[in-house]
Amino acid sequence: QVQLVESGGGLVQAGGSLRLSCAASGRTFSSFAMGWFRQAPGKEREFVAAIGDSTWYADSVKGRFTITRDNAKNTVYLQMNSLKPEDTAVYYCNAYPSPTLSWGQGTQVTVSS
């Protein structure tokens, strides 16, 4: 069973940057696409970015966020630049496009204005 552990979140001022990591254990994920998702208070979980044979981004983060992966480390990263208060959420990783793996605990990102 795959376990996902997200890390790298924190409190940052608007315009700042953070780099999130998602480490997978229990199974190599190099053969399938992985994505980042986020859930803000009172809102549904939404897609942020994904990486497979290509990369995909939500319109709201395009040009500001970059997703990468290191298959040797079974880790997916999300570099977040020019952060906005509306990026505040708990960020999760999972398989893409169907998040069929067990969700991790997520990592909290808080952007102050």
N, C-alpha and C positions, 0 to 999 in steps of 0.2 A: 504494500500500500504506500502510495506516495504521500509524503508529508511536505508541506510548503511552509516556509518560515520567512516572513517579510521583516525587513529592518531598514533603518536609515531615516525614518521620519523625525519630525521635531517641530519646533516653533521658529518661524523665520519671518522677517519683515517683507512686505510687498516689494517685488523686484529682486528678491534674493533667490538662491538656488539650493536644491537638495538633490541627493542621489540615493534612490531607493534600491534595495537588493532583495531578491527572492531566491532563496536556496531551496532546492528540491532534493529530497533524500528518498531512498527506497526504490527508485526506478530512474533510469536515464530518460530525459525528456528531449533528447536531441532530435528525435524523429517526428515530433509534432510541434505545432505552433503554441506559443505561450502569450498570454496577455496580462495587462494590468487593468484593474477595475477600481472604482472608488465609490464610496457611499458617504454622502454628506448627511448631517442630522435631518431627520424628517423626510429624506428623499430615498428613492430606490437606487440600488447599485447600478452604476453605469460603466460602459466601456471607456477606456482611456487610450490604450495603445496595445499593439500586438506585433509579434515578430515570428515569421516562419520563413518561407522562401522570399518573402518581401516584408515590408513593414506597413502598418496601418495606424492611423491616428484619428481620434475624435476631432472634429473641427475646432472645438474649444481649446485644444492644446497644440494644434498643428503649428509648427514653427517655434514652439517654446520647449516641448518635451522631446526626448530622444530615447528610444528603446534599443537596447543591445542585449546580447547574450554571450555567455562563455560556456560552451557545451562541456568542456573539460572539467569545469567546476560545477556543472549543473546549476548554473545561476543566471538569472535574468535581471537586468538593471533598468532603471528608469531615471534618466537625468532630467531634472526639472529646473528650467531657468525662467527668469522673468515671472516669478510666481505672483499670483493674484489672490486676494481674499476668497474669491469664489473657488479656488482650488482646495480650500480647506475640506478635508474628508479623511476617512480611513481608507487606505489604499491596500488592495489585495492583488495577488497574482493567481492565475489559474490557466487551465488549458483554453485554447481559442480555436474556433469560435464558440464551441460549447464548453462551458466551465464545468466539466464533469468530475474534476478532482475534489477532494475534501478541502474546504476553505481553511486557510490558516487564520491566525489571530489578527492579521493586518497590522499596518503601521500608521500611526496618526500623523497627519500633516496639518499644521495650523499656520495660516498666513495672516499676519496682522497688518492692518492698514496704517 
